[in-house]
Amino acid sequence: MKQTFLNNQQIYLRAAEPEDLEVMYEMENDPGSWDVSSFIVPYSRYVLKQYIEDSQCDVFADKQLRLMIVKRDNNQVVGTIDLTDFVPMHGRAGVGIAVKTEFRRQGFARQALELLIRYSFDFLHLRQLYAYVSVENEASQRLFSSCGFVQTGIMKDWLREKDKYEDVFFMQLINLV
């Protein structure tokens, strides 16, 4: 039986295409997500277009991988999931997820994370994945915990939210196989 890593019954993950420009523009320029993304300025369509064109979609070359989360029934993009800071020598990568507001709390983030975990461990043969999750973001804490991530540390004053700093949990999932 052929092994599939990036799809299930409801969603599939795929590389960014030129037609994803408007979705990426909308998501990247949502100030509501800047507090967790470390970006503080809007992206232009030009910059995002260059990113899509220049990406080799090769995690070993780019040291990152952005995948679009797509509903199977209508091919609608509901969000993105990323491998970041990929370090092949140490077998690790960070994980970031963004789901469009209207698609939250429908299970898409969990499904995408499960697919990314399987791809990372069974295909890329990574040893571990990690995420930084704000102590204030209980939904993301539940998401990562439900997929086996455990809190292994606290980064003090890691994120600035307006006039105050927030701690983040460092969460890891180690592939013990």
C-alpha positions in Angstrom: 0.0 0.0 0.0 1.3 3.4 -0.9 2.1 5.6 2.1 0.5 9.1 2.0 1.8 11.7 4.4 0.2 14.9 3.6 -3.5 14.1 3.3 -6.4 12.5 5.1 -10.2 12.3 4.5 -10.9 16.0 5.1 -7.7 18.0 4.3 -4.5 17.9 2.4 -1.3 19.9 2.7 0.4 21.3 -0.4 3.1 23.8 -1.4 2.1 27.4 -1.9 1.0 28.2 -5.5 0.9 31.6 -7.2 -2.9 31.6 -6.8 -2.4 31.5 -3.0 -1.1 35.1 -3.1 -4.3 36.7 -1.9 -4.8 34.2 1.0 -1.2 34.6 2.1 -1.5 38.4 1.9 -4.7 38.4 4.0 -3.2 36.1 6.6 0.3 37.6 6.9 -1.2 41.1 7.2 -3.6 40.3 10.0 -2.3 42.3 13.0 -4.1 39.9 15.2 -1.5 37.3 14.5 1.6 39.5 14.7 1.9 39.0 18.4 2.8 35.4 17.9 4.7 35.6 14.6 7.4 38.1 15.5 6.5 40.2 12.4 5.5 43.8 13.0 5.1 45.2 9.5 2.8 44.3 6.7 4.0 42.3 3.7 3.5 43.6 0.2 2.0 41.4 -2.5 5.3 41.8 -4.3 7.3 40.3 -1.4 4.9 37.4 -1.0 4.9 36.8 -4.7 8.7 36.6 -4.6 8.6 34.2 -1.6 6.3 31.9 -3.6 8.4 32.1 -6.7 11.8 31.7 -4.9 10.8 28.9 -2.6 12.3 25.6 -3.8 9.8 23.8 -1.6 12.8 21.8 -0.4 13.1 21.8 3.4 16.8 20.9 3.1 17.6 23.8 0.8 15.2 26.4 2.3 15.6 25.3 5.9 11.8 25.9 6.2 8.7 24.6 4.6 5.3 26.3 4.2 2.4 24.2 3.4 -1.2 25.3 2.6 -4.0 23.6 4.6 -6.7 22.8 2.0 -10.2 21.4 2.5 -10.6 18.3 0.3 -14.3 18.8 -0.5 -13.9 22.3 -2.2 -10.1 22.9 -2.4 -10.5 26.0 -0.2 -7.4 27.1 1.7 -8.1 27.3 5.4 -4.6 28.1 6.7 -0.9 27.4 6.7 1.4 25.1 8.6 5.2 25.6 8.6 8.3 23.8 9.5 10.8 26.5 10.5 14.4 26.7 11.6 15.1 23.2 10.2 18.4 21.8 11.4 19.0 18.5 9.6 22.2 17.7 11.6 20.3 17.7 14.8 17.0 16.4 13.3 14.7 19.1 14.5 12.4 21.8 13.3 10.0 24.3 14.7 6.3 24.3 13.9 3.9 27.2 13.3 0.2 27.1 12.4 -2.1 29.8 11.2 -5.8 29.1 10.5 -8.1 31.7 9.0 -10.5 33.0 11.7 -13.7 31.6 10.0 -12.2 28.1 10.0 -11.0 27.9 13.6 -12.4 25.4 16.1 -13.3 23.0 13.3 -10.4 20.5 13.7 -8.3 21.7 10.8 -5.3 22.8 12.8 -5.2 19.4 14.6 -5.5 17.4 11.4 -2.8 19.5 9.8 -0.5 19.1 12.8 -1.0 15.3 12.8 -0.2 15.2 9.1 2.9 17.3 9.6 4.1 15.2 12.5 3.7 12.0 10.5 5.6 13.6 7.5 8.3 15.0 9.7 9.0 11.7 11.6 8.2 9.0 9.0 9.5 10.7 5.9 12.0 13.4 6.9 13.2 11.2 9.9 13.4 14.1 12.3 14.1 13.4 15.9 11.9 16.2 17.3 9.5 19.1 16.6 9.0 22.1 18.8 6.8 25.1 19.2 6.7 28.3 21.2 3.2 28.8 22.6 2.1 31.9 24.6 1.0 31.1 28.2 -2.1 33.1 27.3 -3.0 31.0 24.3 -4.8 28.1 25.8 -6.3 26.9 22.5 -2.8 26.4 21.0 -1.6 24.8 24.2 -4.5 22.3 24.0 -3.8 21.7 20.3 -0.1 20.9 20.7 -0.7 18.8 23.9 -3.4 16.8 22.1 -0.9 15.8 19.5 1.7 14.7 22.1 3.8 17.8 22.6 4.9 18.4 26.2 5.9 21.6 27.9 9.6 21.4 28.6 10.4 25.0 29.4 9.2 28.5 29.9 10.7 31.4 28.0 10.3 34.5 30.3 9.1 37.8 28.7 9.4 36.3 25.3 6.6 38.1 23.5 5.6 41.8 23.8 1.9 42.4 23.8 1.3 46.2 23.7 2.9 47.5 26.9 3.6 44.2 28.6 5.7 41.1 28.0 4.3 37.5 28.0 6.0 34.2 28.8 5.8 31.4 26.3 5.9 27.6 26.8 8.6 25.7 24.9 6.8 22.6 23.8 8.5 19.5 22.2 7.5 16.3 20.6 10.3 13.8 20.5 10.2 10.9 18.1 11.2 7.9 20.2 11.1 5.4 17.4 
